[in-house]
Amino acid sequence: MGEEFAEFARGRHGALYRYAYLLAGERGLADDLVQEGLIKTYVAWRRMRDPAAAEAYTRKVITTTAIDWWRRKSWHERPHDILPDVIAPADDTGTRLWLWHELLKLPPRQRAALVLRYYEDLTEVQTAEVLDCSVGTVKSQVSVALRKLRDRLGDQVLSLDMTGALQ
């Protein structure tokens, strides 16, 4: 069991860290989320019926842990650099940072839904499994999050490549 888990943790750490970073927006918090996720996955390892589902389980733990932490600390806006006057292509570093800061303002579940759908390229069904909610809730969370971004950033947000902006 130990070696099988260690192999999983080594092989998927990078992907899990990227996911946690996109949720948290802070490297230290992302490290903590991955560590917490891997600890809980290790504890549940023997009970897992399908070790191939370990990554989905760990992502779910990371997501729920992040949401729990944010609820306890409450949600505050975070300061960021001055917004550019003109929207530039998403391959522009300034635009990526600008969009990143706007994504960080979204509530945790909405941000998680966007990250899972557009960055991790999961289906609505897969996203619902990770977030432990219905497909309808995923559709709603994504829709509301995109509407908030459009309200803040204007309709030009649709022309931005969300996956490129998050990388």
Steps between C-alpha positions, in 0.01 A plus 500: 500500500770750602701472180188517282389820675850649484509435126162670460609800708827544307335456161206735554646761735565755225147483361348512848716799591397691184136433582542612863688813390222596260250462782703675768698759309785469748792259486516433872129432524519277191779299666288464812196391298698236311654371821158482666354329194776240486476432874126436477548289188765293678266441793223390261733300270408156641128574472520610137334250274672635194852647544458654154249737661761629747566819307131590482470426871803719579367788285170477684681514836703802382184676382296439815795585725558829315133593522492415871811710565358798311172479688681510831722789404216683317531637153678830441596676182869485428695799376652485154684712250328769299283361223620567145307757294467264204440128497795330336524144365508229769859410414598839644637450853327812630164375377555159657581661834203732470262211426664295776425773755141519380464121534630521857210732585245229418358292784686169546236266350457718190876522452533124550229437241675726245841348567370146468299571184737730309848429633477133595263445203267277699147433380206634695442151641864464610494849651183413691671190640802699621282773652255244640198673351255458214576575135239777521694661784819488292321669210362763735836565673679536165226722359496731802881517510521589131225761544695658788815508288308654209349762732846593630700457182247570227387277216857481370571239768338250263778555248768411755635147494421395857740204495785714370425768755528253785829345398 
